[in-house]
Structures are given as C-alpha cells and as structure tokens.
C-alpha cells in the first residue's frame, strides 16, 4: 500500500513543495518523477540536471506570479507620472 505523504508535509513560507520519487540510477544519473504539491502536476525526469531545471522553472513561475501583484513603475510609464505631478510645464 502506498503512503499518502501529503499529510506529512508542513507548509513553510511561500515556496513550492515537491514530492520527488527516484526510481533508478543509470549512467551515473537519477531517473524518476517529481510532483508539484501545489498543482498536483507530475513530470518524469531523466537526470539530476533535468530535475533541477524542472524545480527552477516552477520556482520562477511562482516568483513571476508574486511580482505581478507588485505595482512597479516602468520607464514607459514615467511620462504619465510627470503629467500627474505637473512637471515640465
């Protein structure tokens, strides 16, 4: 019987939690699966490098979503700010 590990996972911070299942060691590299606990998506990897790339991709996605919430001014928006402040008249 397979154990449900989701009960053992304790949330910590805003990070992403992964469940990694290493099945084989071939050609001096791991093969297995990685599952994102926030979405339930499961992907198989063929090497440690691919595993790290998958984890990095998920982390970048989370960070980009978090940054969308912040309203930062861009160079293109600076003209509108100058008009609001009545600068340059």
SEFIBA-219748 format. One line per field, with one value per residue: residue number from 1; z, y, x of N, C-alpha, C, CB in turn. Coordinates in steps of 0.1 Angstrom, whole numbers. Atoms other than C-alpha are relative to their C-alpha. Glycine has a CB too. Example, Ala and Ser with C-alpha at 12.3 -4.5 7.8 and 13.67 -1.06 7.14 Angstrom:
BEGIN
pos = (1; 2)
n.w = (0; 0)
n.v = (-12; -11)
n.u = (9; -9)
ca.w = (78; 71)
ca.v = (-45; -11)
ca.u = (123; 137)
c.w = (0; 8)
c.v = (12; 11)
c.u = (9; -8)
cb.w = (12; -14)
cb.v = (0; 5)
cb.u = (-10; 4)
//
This chain:
BEGIN
pos = (1; 2; 3; 4; 5; 6; 7; 8; 9; 10; 11; 12; 13; 14; 15; 16; 17; 18; 19; 20; 21; 22; 23; 24; 25; 26; 27; 28; 29; 30; 31; 32; 33; 34; 35; 36; 37; 38; 39; 40; 41; 42; 43; 44; 45; 46; 47; 48; 49; 50; 51; 52; 53; 54; 55; 56; 57; 58; 59; 60; 61; 62; 63; 64; 65; 66; 67; 68; 69; 70; 71; 72; 73; 74; 75; 76; 77; 78; 79; 80; 81; 82; 83; 84; 85; 86; 87; 88; 89)
n.w = (0; 2; -11; 4; -6; -1; -14; -8; 5; -8; 8; -5; 9; 12; 10; 7; -6; 10; -4; 10; 0; 8; 3; 5; 1; 12; 6; -10; -1; -6; 8; -9; 2; -9; 0; -7; -9; 1; 11; 2; 13; -1; 12; -2; 4; 4; -6; -11; 6; 4; -12; -5; 9; -3; -13; 2; 8; -9; -10; 8; 3; -13; -2; 10; -4; -12; 4; 7; -10; -3; 11; 2; 12; 11; 7; 9; -8; -7; 6; -7; -13; 1; 2; -13; -9; 7; 2; 13; 6)
n.v = (-12; -12; -9; -13; -9; -14; -2; -3; -12; -12; -12; -10; -11; -1; 8; 11; 13; 10; 14; 6; 15; 5; 14; 7; -6; 5; -9; -10; -11; 4; 0; 1; -10; -11; -5; -12; 3; -10; 2; 14; 4; 10; 1; 9; -6; 10; -3; -10; -13; -2; -2; -13; -9; 0; -7; -14; -5; -1; -11; -12; -2; -5; -13; -9; -3; -9; -13; -7; -7; -13; -10; -7; -10; 3; -12; -4; -6; -12; -11; -2; -5; -14; -8; -1; -9; -13; -3; -3; -9)
n.u = (8; -7; 3; 3; -9; 5; 3; -13; -6; 3; -3; -11; -2; 7; -7; 7; -4; -1; -2; -10; -1; -12; 3; -12; -13; -6; -10; -4; 10; 13; 12; 11; 11; 1; 14; 2; 10; 10; 8; 2; -6; -11; -8; -11; -13; -10; -13; 1; 1; 14; 7; -2; 6; 15; 2; -3; 11; 12; -3; 1; 14; 5; -5; 6; 14; -1; -4; 11; 8; -6; 2; -12; 0; -10; -4; 11; 11; -6; 6; 13; -2; -4; 12; 8; -7; -1; -14; -3; 9)
ca.w = (0; -10; 18; 13; 20; 17; 54; 65; 46; 67; 48; 53; 37; 2; -15; -37; -22; -43; -39; -56; -64; -75; -93; -110; -110; -146; -163; -130; -130; -113; -131; -115; -111; -95; -84; -75; -44; -51; -85; -84; -117; -121; -145; -151; -153; -168; -149; -119; -142; -156; -121; -111; -142; -135; -99; -111; -137; -111; -87; -115; -123; -86; -84; -116; -103; -70; -88; -108; -76; -71; -90; -101; -124; -157; -180; -204; -175; -164; -188; -171; -137; -148; -161; -128; -109; -134; -141; -172; -177)
ca.v = (0; 34; 60; 94; 119; 150; 146; 148; 180; 211; 244; 268; 302; 309; 282; 253; 219; 189; 151; 135; 98; 85; 52; 43; 51; 46; 61; 78; 98; 97; 89; 93; 117; 150; 162; 197; 196; 229; 219; 181; 181; 151; 150; 124; 134; 116; 132; 153; 183; 179; 176; 208; 226; 215; 228; 261; 265; 260; 285; 311; 307; 313; 343; 359; 355; 371; 400; 407; 417; 445; 477; 489; 519; 513; 538; 538; 549; 578; 603; 598; 603; 636; 648; 639; 659; 688; 686; 702; 728)
ca.u = (0; 13; 16; 0; 28; 7; -3; 34; 41; 42; 38; 68; 69; 58; 79; 68; 67; 78; 75; 105; 105; 139; 133; 166; 203; 215; 246; 255; 223; 189; 157; 123; 94; 88; 53; 44; 23; 5; -8; -6; 13; 37; 66; 92; 129; 159; 188; 196; 201; 166; 153; 169; 157; 121; 124; 139; 111; 84; 101; 105; 68; 59; 81; 67; 32; 42; 58; 27; 10; 35; 29; 63; 68; 85; 102; 73; 50; 73; 56; 22; 37; 53; 20; 3; 29; 27; 64; 78; 52)
c.w = (0; 11; -7; 7; 2; 15; 8; -4; 8; -8; 7; -10; -12; -11; -6; 7; -11; 7; -11; 2; -9; -2; -4; 1; -12; -6; 10; 1; 5; -11; 10; -4; 11; -1; 8; 9; -1; -12; -2; -13; 2; -13; 2; -5; -3; 6; 11; -6; -4; 12; 5; -9; 2; 13; -2; -8; 8; 9; -8; -2; 13; 2; -10; 4; 12; -4; -8; 9; 4; -12; 0; -12; -10; -7; -9; 8; 6; -5; 7; 14; 0; -3; 13; 10; -6; -1; -15; -7; 0)
c.v = (12; 10; 14; 10; 14; 3; 4; 13; 12; 12; 9; 11; -1; -10; -10; -13; -11; -14; -6; -15; -5; -15; -8; 9; -6; 10; 11; 12; -6; 1; -2; 10; 10; 5; 13; -2; 11; -2; -15; -5; -9; -1; -9; 6; -11; 2; 10; 14; 3; 2; 14; 11; 1; 8; 15; 6; 3; 12; 13; 4; 6; 14; 10; 3; 9; 14; 7; 7; 14; 10; 8; 9; -5; 13; 5; 8; 14; 13; 3; 5; 15; 9; 1; 9; 14; 5; 3; 10; 14)
c.u = (9; -4; -3; 9; -5; -4; 13; 6; -5; 3; 10; 2; -9; 5; -9; 5; 0; 1; 8; 1; 11; -2; 12; 12; 6; 10; 4; -9; -13; -11; -12; -11; 0; -15; -1; -12; -11; -9; -4; 7; 12; 7; 11; 13; 10; 14; -2; -1; -14; -9; 1; -6; -15; -3; 2; -11; -12; 2; 0; -15; -7; 4; -6; -14; 0; 4; -11; -9; 6; -1; 13; -1; 10; 3; -11; -11; 5; -7; -13; 2; 4; -12; -9; 6; 2; 14; 2; -9; 6)
cb.w = (12; -14; 10; 2; -8; -9; 6; -3; -15; 14; -2; 4; -4; -5; 6; -15; 11; -9; 2; 1; -4; 6; -11; -14; 13; -10; -13; -3; -14; 12; -11; 14; 0; -3; 6; -10; 14; -2; -13; 0; -8; 5; -4; -9; 12; -15; -11; 9; -12; -9; 11; 1; -15; 1; 11; -8; -11; 8; 6; -13; -4; 12; -1; -14; 4; 10; -9; -8; 12; 4; 3; 0; 5; -10; -8; -6; 11; -2; -15; 0; 7; -12; -11; 6; 3; 8; 5; -8; 7)
cb.v = (0; 6; 1; 4; 0; 1; -12; -11; 2; 0; 8; -8; 0; 14; -6; 0; -5; 2; -7; 7; -6; 3; -1; -4; -1; -4; 5; 5; 7; 8; -11; 1; -7; 12; -11; 12; 0; 14; 5; -3; 12; -13; 15; -13; 9; 0; 5; -1; 1; -12; -10; 3; -4; -15; -6; 1; -10; -12; -2; -1; -13; -9; 0; -6; -14; -6; -1; -11; -9; -2; 9; -9; 14; -11; -3; -13; -9; 1; -1; -14; -8; 2; -7; -14; -6; 11; -12; -13; 1)
cb.u = (-10; -1; 11; -16; 13; -13; -7; 10; -3; 8; -13; 13; 15; -1; 12; 1; -10; 13; -14; 14; -14; 13; -10; -3; 8; -10; -6; 14; -2; -3; 0; 4; -14; 10; -9; -3; 5; 7; 6; -14; 4; -5; 6; -2; 5; 1; 10; 13; 10; -5; 4; 15; 3; -5; 9; 13; -3; -3; 14; 7; -7; 4; 15; 1; -7; 10; 13; -9; -2; 15; -12; 12; 2; -6; 13; -6; -4; 15; -2; -7; 12; 10; -9; 0; 14; -8; 9; 0; -14)
//
